[in-house]
């Protein structure tokens, strides 16, 4: 399962005030690590305003933010910077140049329509709702692994054929993340959540009623295709509703359920399959999905562009005045959005040295993680003679490691922020994030190797399960902070970078488990696991190289150089825009004062006489 960082994200600095106008948002560089980025989708899904430039924090503090066109297709245009969250690329093509600024619809201080001003209890409920709904989609990917023997017996197919259900599900998540998930940019989050979650749940039914393995394989692909919208967009919802001060807390709370979805799936599926049969594993997921649909119906629209667009339309209708507008009234077409989502990520993935190495590293450890769903049943069912239900409990070690990584987020942030800061931005360089990735790169092979060496009797079962803890901890650190590193390097192109990474790792994660049964049978769990652990050992230098030489590697990146040139070019435009805005505000202020009071000062023989004229 993937976790985008949207997607989530890589999270840049947000304005701390919940009452700030959405048109006046800005953020610092994405390398300012304030919370984890869950990159699991293109899932990595897209960040807001790819191709935009930064607005400095001091400009915000001055209360000056120009009305500027939102353009995602041309980086040369002046745009305001939105947070690098795990939300989809918003493509606005309108210009405010010919619109009266006094009729622009924005969030006023304390505006109840601003999601950041909603009651705390309701925002907590939203976090729970989207987290639970995402967990439902994720858990379905791995409950399937527990029923593979039942499918083989029912349809008389090999374990390798049955395992294809995992492959098609991951492929569906990858495809849906770049095709279905971006629809939230056009229609808002709420309708996309509801429609896609309904479609996902409906497609669970054919799997429970299937009369052939082919039906299951095809339907699971399309179910994941729609479920990907939940996985890709929900981190963006957290960014929508949380102030910067509590964003880290919100993202950490949200991530608990989705990151543990792959672990809880085999536990649920194992016991259900053992006592009720493989078809009931689908019905249990359908029940969970029904509950997710109910809670997601209680979530109001949180996407700022959609809210302001509707607010402007409502004002035009209520006042019969067509001059009311929002900066998001004009959007790019669906075709343009899909073109952006499906083109740039793959170009970057094959041309950028940073992405080439990171895609190799993350894809391999992601694929090995999904190989665990083949290895654990072999170790605990075939060799230790556990029941399918209790064999699923073997994943608890990985789950505990995941929880430790999430709970220690303040420690990881402290380690990162202790590094040297960029004098231009005041934030740490992206390479500082590599320090946490280095820790994860060591822990993952340690857990994998010791699990392999202690997996079989007569060694006590608690030892291999316990070494799932460093394995889960290392994997989680790698997934979360690799997304943050890519965001720090590519800034407003981060979404495309992470999208390509997520699709590639989904493809590899879906295909490698197909060879799992044959590999573990031919080599035994000990040698097969050792081989995988050694592959992870060979990958240890990758985060260390980027930690030590990342600045030099970034300097040679064509896209990063182009991005810096664009930002420098935009800086002059932004300065001129700000100057015009300041002059306009000064003129308006002087005009307002002149309408109420004019002071005429007469100077005569050294005496100042003042006559007030109203």
ZAMARGU-4260 file (C-alpha; in steps of 0.2 Angstrom, whole numbers, plus 5000, padded with zeros to 4 digits):
<rodrens>
0) 5000/5000/5000 | 5006/5017/4997 | 5006/5033/5007 | 5009/5049/4997 | 5014/5061/5007
5) 5001/5067/4993 | 5001/5065/4998 | 5004/5073/5016 | 5014/5075/5014 | 5029/5082/5011
10) 5024/5096/5022 | 5031/5114/5021 | 5028/5128/5033 | 5010/5134/5033 | 5003/5150/5040
15) 5000/5148/5058 | 4984/5157/5059 | 4968/5148/5055 | 4960/5164/5050 | 4972/5168/5036
20) 4964/5171/5019 | 4967/5157/5008 | 4973/5169/4995 | 4987/5174/5006 | 4994/5158/5010
25) 5013/5155/5009 | 5026/5142/5014 | 5044/5141/5016 | 5054/5128/5007 | 5049/5110/5008
30) 5065/5106/5017 | 5058/5114/5033 | 5053/5097/5041 | 5038/5100/5053 | 5029/5084/5051
35) 5031/5067/5042 | 5026/5066/5023 | 5017/5050/5019 | 5022/5046/5002 | 5013/5032/4996
40) 5004/5038/4980 | 5006/5047/4966 | 5001/5044/4980 | 5012/5053/4979 | 4999/5062/4970
45) 5002/5080/4967 | 5006/5095/4977 | 4998/5111/4975 | 5005/5123/4962 | 5019/5114/4953
50) 5028/5127/4944 | 5025/5141/4957 | 5037/5151/4966 | 5039/5155/4985 | 5033/5170/4995
55) 5043/5174/5010 | 5036/5173/5027 | 5040/5191/5030 | 5029/5196/5016 | 5015/5187/5025
60) 5019/5195/5041 | 5018/5212/5033 | 5000/5208/5028 | 5004/5210/5010 | 4999/5197/4997
65) 4996/5202/4979 | 4981/5196/4969 | 4990/5185/4956 | 4985/5173/4943 | 4986/5155/4948
70) 4994/5145/4934 | 5001/5128/4934 | 5006/5126/4916 | 5019/5141/4915 | 5031/5143/4929
75) 5036/5160/4923 | 5019/5167/4929 | 5018/5175/4946 | 5009/5164/4958 | 5008/5162/4977
80) 5016/5147/4985 | 5005/5134/4993 | 5011/5120/5005 | 5019/5105/4998 | 5006/5093/5005
85) 4999/5077/4999 | 4985/5085/4989 | 4983/5085/4971 | 4990/5098/4959 | 4977/5112/4958
90) 4977/5120/4941 | 4969/5137/4940 | 4970/5146/4924 | 4961/5162/4928 | 4969/5179/4930
95) 4963/5192/4943 | 4971/5206/4933 | 4955/5213/4926 | 4944/5209/4942 | 4941/5222/4955
100) 4951/5217/4970 | 4938/5223/4982 | 4926/5210/4976 | 4938/5195/4978 | 4930/5182/4990
105) 4942/5176/5003 | 4942/5169/5020 | 4939/5183/5033 | 4947/5182/5051 | 4937/5169/5060
110) 4927/5164/5045 | 4917/5149/5050 | 4918/5142/5032 | 4937/5141/5034 | 4941/5123/5038
115) 4955/5128/5050 | 4942/5138/5060 | 4930/5123/5063 | 4928/5116/5080 | 4942/5105/5087
120) 4931/5091/5090 | 4924/5091/5072 | 4942/5092/5065 | 4947/5077/5076 | 4932/5068/5069
125) 4937/5072/5051 | 4955/5065/5055 | 4947/5049/5061 | 4935/5048/5047 | 4948/5049/5033
130) 4961/5039/5042 | 4948/5025/5045 | 4942/5026/5027 | 4960/5025/5021 | 4963/5010/5032
135) 4948/5001/5025 | 4956/5003/5007 | 4973/4998/5013 | 4968/4983/5024 | 4959/4975/5009
140) 4976/4974/5000 | 4983/4962/5013 | 4968/4952/5020 | 4969/4944/5003 | 4986/4936/5007
145) 4978/4926/5021 | 4965/4918/5009 | 4977/4913/4995 | 4976/4894/5000 | 4957/4894/5000
150) 4957/4902/4983 | 4969/4888/4977 | 4958/4875/4984 | 4942/4883/4977 | 4947/4886/4960
155) 4961/4873/4958 | 4975/4886/4954 | 4993/4887/4960 | 4998/4899/4974 | 5007/4910/4961
160) 4991/4913/4951 | 4981/4917/4967 | 4995/4929/4972 | 4991/4939/4957 | 4977/4947/4967
165) 4990/4956/4977 | 4998/4962/4961 | 4982/4968/4952 | 4977/4978/4968 | 4993/4987/4969
170) 4993/4990/4950 | 4975/4998/4953 | 4981/5009/4967 | 4995/5016/4956 | 4984/5019/4941
175) 4970/5027/4951 | 4982/5038/4960 | 4986/5047/4944 | 4969/5046/4935 | 4955/5046/4948
180) 4963/5055/4963 | 4966/5072/4953 | 4947/5074/4951 | 4947/5082/4968 | 4955/5097/4960
185) 4939/5099/4949 | 4925/5093/4960 | 4932/5095/4978 | 4937/5081/4990 | 4920/5076/4997
190) 4911/5071/4981 | 4927/5061/4975 | 4928/5053/4992 | 4910/5047/4992 | 4908/5042/4974
195) 4925/5033/4974 | 4922/5024/4991 | 4905/5018/4985 | 4913/5011/4969 | 4927/5003/4979
200) 4914/4995/4991 | 4903/4989/4977 | 4917/4981/4969 | 4921/4970/4984 | 4904/4961/4981
205) 4909/4952/4965 | 4925/4946/4974 | 4914/4938/4987 | 4903/4930/4974 | 4916/4925/4962
210) 4915/4909/4952 | 4933/4910/4945 | 4950/4917/4950 | 4949/4928/4934 | 4934/4938/4941
215) 4943/4941/4957 | 4959/4947/4949 | 4951/4959/4937 | 4938/4966/4950 | 4952/4969/4963
220) 4961/4980/4950 | 4946/4991/4947 | 4942/4991/4966 | 4959/4998/4970 | 4958/5010/4955
225) 4944/5019/4964 | 4951/5016/4982 | 4966/5025/4977 | 4957/5042/4978 | 4955/5039/4997
230) 4973/5035/4999 | 4980/5049/4988 | 4969/5064/4994 | 4966/5061/5013 | 4983/5068/5018
235) 4978/5084/5009 | 4962/5084/5019 | 4973/5085/5035 | 4983/5099/5028 | 4966/5108/5024
240) 4960/5108/5042 | 4975/5109/5053 | 4985/5125/5058 | 5004/5124/5055 | 5006/5122/5074
245) 4997/5106/5075 | 4999/5099/5058 | 5013/5087/5063 | 5001/5080/5077 | 4987/5079/5064
250) 4997/5070/5051 | 5004/5058/5064 | 4987/5054/5070 | 4980/5051/5053 | 4995/5040/5048
255) 4992/5027/5062 | 4978/5018/5053 | 4984/5018/5035 | 5002/5013/5039 | 4996/4999/5050
260) 4984/4993/5036 | 4996/4981/5028 | 4999/4973/5046 | 4981/4972/5052 | 4975/4964/5035
265) 4983/4947/5038 | 4977/4946/5056 | 4959/4950/5051 | 4960/4939/5035 | 4968/4925/5044
270) 4955/4922/5058 | 4941/4925/5046 | 4947/4913/5034 | 4951/4900/5047 | 4934/4901/5055
275) 4922/4907/5041 | 4930/4904/5024 | 4938/4914/5011 | 4922/4922/5005 | 4919/4930/5022
280) 4935/4939/5021 | 4927/4949/5007 | 4911/4952/5017 | 4920/4958/5032 | 4929/4971/5022
285) 4913/4976/5014 | 4906/4979/5032 | 4921/4989/5036 | 4919/4998/5019 | 4901/5002/5024
290) 4906/5009/5040 | 4919/5020/5031 | 4905/5026/5019 | 4894/5031/5033 | 4908/5041/5042
295) 4914/5049/5026 | 4897/5056/5023 | 4899/5066/5039 | 4914/5075/5032 | 4911/5092/5024
300) 4921/5099/5010 | 4938/5105/5016 | 4947/5109/4999 | 4949/5128/5000 | 4948/5131/4981
305) 4931/5123/4980 | 4925/5131/4996 | 4930/5149/4989 | 4923/5145/4972 | 4906/5140/4979
310) 4906/5155/4991 | 4909/5167/4977 | 4895/5159/4966 | 4884/5161/4981 | 4888/5179/4983
315) 4885/5182/4965 | 4868/5174/4967 | 4863/5182/4983 | 4868/5200/4978 | 4864/5198/4959
320) 4882/5206/4957 | 4893/5197/4945 | 4908/5206/4951 | 4911/5194/4965 | 4925/5182/4961
325) 4938/5170/4969 | 4955/5166/4962 | 4950/5148/4959 | 4935/5152/4948 | 4944/5146/4932
330) 4952/5129/4932 | 4961/5119/4919 | 4951/5105/4910 | 4951/5087/4916 | 4962/5083/4901
335) 4975/5095/4906 | 4976/5089/4923 | 4977/5071/4918 | 4991/5076/4906 | 5001/5084/4919
340) 4998/5070/4931 | 5003/5056/4919 | 5017/5065/4909 | 5030/5074/4920 | 5032/5060/4934
345) 5039/5048/4922 | 5050/5060/4913 | 5058/5065/4929 | 5059/5047/4935 | 5071/5042/4920
350) 5081/5058/4918 | 5084/5064/4936 | 5099/5055/4945 | 5092/5058/4962 | 5076/5050/4957
355) 5084/5035/4948 | 5093/5030/4964 | 5079/5034/4976 | 5067/5024/4965 | 5078/5009/4965
360) 5080/5010/4984 | 5062/5013/4989 | 5055/5001/4976 | 5066/4987/4982 | 5062/4989/5001
365) 5044/4991/4996 | 5044/4975/4986 | 5053/4966/5000 | 5039/4972/5012 | 5026/4964/5002
370) 5036/4948/5000 | 5034/4947/5019 | 5015/4943/5015 | 5022/4928/5006 | 5036/4923/5018
375) 5026/4924/5035 | 5013/4911/5030 | 5027/4900/5024 | 5037/4902/5040 | 5022/4901/5053
380) 5010/4890/5044 | 5020/4877/5035 | 5036/4876/5046 | 5029/4881/5063 | 5011/4873/5060
385) 5002/4888/5066 | 4984/4891/5061 | 4981/4905/5048 | 4974/4916/5061 | 4988/4915/5073
390) 5000/4916/5059 | 4994/4933/5055 | 4999/4938/5073 | 5017/4937/5067 | 5015/4953/5058
395) 5013/4962/5075 | 5032/4965/5076 | 5031/4975/5060 | 5016/4985/5066 | 5025/4989/5083
400) 5040/4995/5073 | 5028/5006/5062 | 5020/5014/5078 | 5037/5017/5086 | 5043/5027/5070
405) 5027/5037/5070 | 5027/5041/5089 | 5046/5046/5088 | 5042/5059/5075 | 5047/5074/5087
410) 5064/5065/5089 | 5067/5063/5071 | 5062/5081/5068 | 5074/5087/5082 | 5088/5077/5073
415) 5084/5085/5056 | 5083/5103/5063 | 5099/5101/5072 | 5109/5102/5056 | 5116/5118/5047
420) 5103/5129/5040 | 5102/5138/5023 | 5106/5156/5026 | 5094/5161/5012 | 5079/5153/5019
425) 5083/5149/5038 | 5078/5131/5035 | 5089/5116/5035 | 5096/5109/5018 | 5087/5094/5011
430) 5102/5083/5015 | 5098/5085/5034 | 5083/5073/5031 | 5096/5060/5025 | 5101/5058/5043
435) 5085/5049/5047 | 5085/5039/5031 | 5102/5033/5036 | 5095/5026/5052 | 5081/5017/5043
440) 5093/5010/5030 | 5102/5001/5044 | 5087/4995/5054 | 5078/4987/5039 | 5092/4974/5034
445) 5095/4970/5052 | 5077/4966/5055 | 5076/4956/5038 | 5092/4946/5041 | 5089/4941/5060
450) 5071/4936/5055 | 5078/4925/5042 | 5091/4917/5053 | 5079/4914/5067 | 5063/4910/5057
455) 5063/4891/5059 | 5061/4879/5074 | 5069/4875/5086 | 5072/4894/5088 | 5058/4902/5099
460) 5044/4910/5088 | 5046/4926/5098 | 5063/4930/5091 | 5058/4932/5073 | 5043/4942/5077
465) 5053/4953/5088 | 5065/4957/5074 | 5050/4963/5064 | 5051/4978/5075 | 5067/4986/5067
470) 5061/4980/5050 | 5045/4990/5052 | 5054/5004/5060 | 5067/5005/5046 | 5054/5004/5032
475) 5043/5017/5039 | 5057/5029/5041 | 5063/5026/5023 | 5045/5028/5016 | 5041/5044/5026
480) 5057/5054/5025 | 5062/5049/5007 | 5046/5058/5002 | 5052/5073/5013 | 5069/5073/5005
485) 5062/5073/4987 | 5050/5087/4992 | 5065/5097/4999 | 5075/5094/4983 | 5062/5097/4970
490) 5051/5109/4980 | 5036/5113/4968 | 5040/5099/4957 | 5040/5087/4972 | 5023/5079/4968
495) 5029/5074/4951 | 5044/5066/4958 | 5035/5057/4972 | 5021/5051/4960 | 5034/5043/4948
500) 5042/5035/4963 | 5025/5028/4970 | 5020/5021/4953 | 5037/5012/4951 | 5037/5005/4968
505) 5019/4999/4967 | 5023/4990/4951 | 5039/4981/4958 | 5029/4978/4975 | 5016/4970/4965
510) 5027/4959/4954 | 5040/4953/4966 | 5029/4943/4977 | 5024/4932/4962 | 5041/4924/4963
515) 5040/4923/4982 | 5033/4905/4984 | 5045/4898/4971 | 5060/4907/4979 | 5056/4902/4997
520) 5053/4884/4992 | 5069/4882/4982 | 5080/4892/4994 | 5071/4889/5011 | 5065/4904/5021
525) 5083/4906/5029 | 5092/4908/5013 | 5079/4917/5003 | 5077/4929/5017 | 5096/4931/5019
530) 5097/4935/5000 | 5084/4949/5002 | 5093/4955/5017 | 5109/4956/5008 | 5100/4966/4994
535) 5095/4979/5007 | 5113/4979/5014 | 5119/4984/4996 | 5107/4998/4996 | 5113/5006/5013
540) 5125/5018/5004 | 5112/5026/4994 | 5105/5038/5008 | 5123/5040/5015 | 5129/5046/4998
545) 5114/5059/4997 | 5117/5064/5015 | 5136/5068/5012 | 5135/5074/4994 | 5117/5078/4991
550) 5121/5097/4988 | 5133/5093/4974 | 5121/5081/4966 | 5107/5093/4967 | 5118/5106/4959
555) 5120/5095/4944 | 5101/5092/4942 | 5094/5100/4926 | 5077/5102/4933 | 5083/5109/4950
560) 5094/5122/4941 | 5079/5127/4930 | 5068/5128/4945 | 5080/5140/4953 | 5081/5151/4938
565) 5063/5152/4937 | 5061/5157/4955 | 5074/5171/4952 | 5065/5177/4937 | 5049/5177/4947
570) 5056/5186/4962 | 5057/5202/4951 | 5040/5200/4946 | 5034/5197/4963 | 5043/5212/4970
575) 5035/5223/4957 | 5018/5215/4961 | 5020/5218/4979 | 5026/5236/4977 | 5010/5240/4966
580) 4999/5232/4979 | 5007/5243/4993 | 5004/5258/4983 | 4986/5253/4979 | 4983/5250/4998
585) 4991/5267/5002 | 4980/5276/4990 | 4965/5268/4996 | 4969/5272/5014 | 4973/5290/5009
590) 4956/5291/5000 | 4946/5284/5015 | 4954/5297/5027 | 4951/5311/5014 | 4933/5307/5014
595) 4930/5309/5032 | 4943/5323/5037 | 4954/5335/5029 | 4966/5346/5038 | 4971/5362/5031
600) 4987/5369/5039 | 4990/5388/5037 | 5007/5394/5043 | 5007/5413/5047 | 5021/5422/5056
605) 5027/5406/5064 | 5010/5401/5071 | 5001/5386/5065 | 4982/5388/5064 | 4972/5372/5060
610) 4954/5373/5052 | 4945/5357/5052 | 4934/5354/5037 | 4922/5339/5037
</rodrens>
